Amino acid sequence: MNNWNWDISSTDYLERTIKRCKENKILLPTFNQLKHPNTIPIEIQEKLKKIGLQEVHPLNLFRINWNNNHTDGSFNSALLSVHSIAILPEEMSNERFEWLKEIGSEVYATPGCESNVKEIYDKCHELEAESDEYLVFNQFD
């Protein structure tokens, strides 16, 4: 995290995100809490015990770095009421596809399995070429 670029490229996006979080009563974890889950307040840890791992619940944001189920933007988009698009290999589990659809993601399946990353990039570039409404967050950068 020492090499992370902490510059804010758009204060407008930041302000709208903060506003949306306040409106939806979303408590955001600190970077320290994500890096060191033992620093999460006990009351939040207790509440997390009653919240399903696949549940679109704001407190699941506290699990984002230590529970691989919620590391994607679709989960964040569902919480923030933002349209999301998920592109994943067709050989991923049906449960994953169904969960993404249930939370409102537009889902695209690309040929192959998890090692077929090129096909995912190709679909991203195809969608970007169609419209400037697509903003691709690359989890591999």
C-alpha positions in Angstrom: 0.0 0.0 0.0 3.0 2.3 0.3 3.2 2.7 -3.5 -0.6 3.3 -3.9 -1.6 6.5 -5.7 -3.7 8.3 -3.1 -4.5 11.3 -5.3 -8.2 12.0 -5.8 -8.9 12.3 -9.5 -12.4 13.6 -9.1 -13.7 15.3 -6.1 -17.2 15.3 -7.7 -17.3 11.5 -7.7 -15.9 11.4 -4.2 -18.5 13.8 -2.9 -21.4 12.0 -4.6 -20.2 8.7 -3.2 -20.0 10.1 0.3 -23.5 11.6 -0.1 -24.8 8.2 -1.4 -23.2 6.4 1.6 -24.7 8.8 4.1 -28.2 8.6 2.4 -28.0 4.8 2.6 -26.5 4.7 6.1 -23.4 2.9 4.9 -20.5 2.9 7.3 -17.2 2.6 5.4 -14.3 0.7 6.9 -10.9 2.4 7.1 -8.0 1.1 5.2 -6.4 0.0 8.5 -9.5 -2.0 9.3 -9.4 -3.7 5.9 -5.7 -4.5 6.3 -6.0 -5.6 10.0 -9.5 -7.0 10.6 -8.8 -7.4 14.3 -9.1 -3.6 14.5 -12.7 -3.7 13.5 -14.9 -2.6 16.4 -16.3 -5.6 18.4 -19.9 -4.4 17.9 -19.4 -4.6 14.1 -17.7 -8.0 14.4 -20.7 -9.3 16.4 -23.2 -8.0 13.8 -21.1 -9.6 11.0 -21.7 -13.0 12.6 -25.5 -12.6 11.8 -24.9 -11.4 8.2 -24.6 -13.9 5.4 -21.4 -13.8 3.3 -23.4 -13.4 0.1 -25.8 -10.9 1.5 -25.7 -7.4 0.1 -25.4 -5.7 3.4 -23.2 -2.6 4.0 -21.3 -4.2 6.9 -20.0 -6.8 4.5 -17.7 -4.1 3.3 -15.7 -4.8 6.4 -15.0 -8.3 4.9 -13.9 -7.0 1.5 -10.2 -7.8 1.9 -10.4 -11.0 3.9 -13.4 -12.7 2.3 -13.0 -13.3 -1.4 -16.7 -13.4 -2.0 -17.0 -9.6 -2.0 -14.0 -8.3 -3.8 -15.8 -7.3 -6.9 -17.4 -4.1 -8.0 -20.8 -5.7 -8.4 -21.2 -6.0 -4.6 -20.1 -2.3 -4.1 -22.4 -1.2 -7.0 -25.4 -3.0 -5.4 -24.8 -1.3 -2.1 -24.4 2.1 -3.8 -27.3 1.6 -6.2 -25.1 1.9 -9.2 -25.5 -0.2 -12.4 -22.8 -2.8 -12.7 -21.6 -5.1 -15.4 -19.8 -8.3 -14.6 -17.7 -10.1 -17.2 -16.5 -13.6 -16.2 -15.6 -16.9 -17.8 -18.5 -19.2 -18.7 -16.9 -22.0 -16.7 -17.4 -20.1 -13.4 -20.0 -21.6 -11.1 -23.7 -21.2 -11.8 -24.0 -19.9 -8.3 -21.7 -17.0 -9.1 -23.7 -16.1 -12.2 -27.0 -16.3 -10.4 -25.7 -14.2 -7.4 -24.5 -11.5 -9.8 -27.9 -11.5 -11.6 -29.8 -11.4 -8.2 -28.0 -8.3 -7.1 -28.7 -6.6 -10.4 -25.6 -6.9 -12.4 -25.6 -7.1 -16.2 -23.6 -10.3 -16.7 -21.5 -11.4 -19.7 -20.0 -14.9 -20.0 -16.8 -15.2 -22.0 -15.4 -18.5 -23.4 -13.2 -20.6 -21.1 -12.2 -20.7 -17.5 -10.4 -18.4 -15.1 -7.2 -18.7 -17.0 -8.8 -17.2 -20.1 -8.2 -13.6 -19.1 -7.7 -12.3 -22.6 -11.3 -13.0 -23.5 -12.4 -10.9 -20.6 -10.2 -8.0 -21.7 -11.6 -8.4 -25.2 -15.2 -8.1 -24.0 -14.2 -5.0 -21.9 -12.7 -3.4 -25.0 -15.7 -4.3 -27.0 -18.1 -2.7 -24.5 -15.9 0.4 -24.2 -15.9 0.8 -28.0 -19.8 0.7 -28.0 -20.3 3.5 -25.5 -18.5 6.0 -23.3 -21.0 5.0 -20.5 -18.8 2.0 -19.6 -16.0 2.5 -17.1 -13.8 -0.5 -16.7 -12.3 -1.3 -13.3 -9.5 -3.7 -13.9 -8.9 -5.9 -10.8 -5.5 -6.9 -12.2 -3.9 -3.5 -12.3 
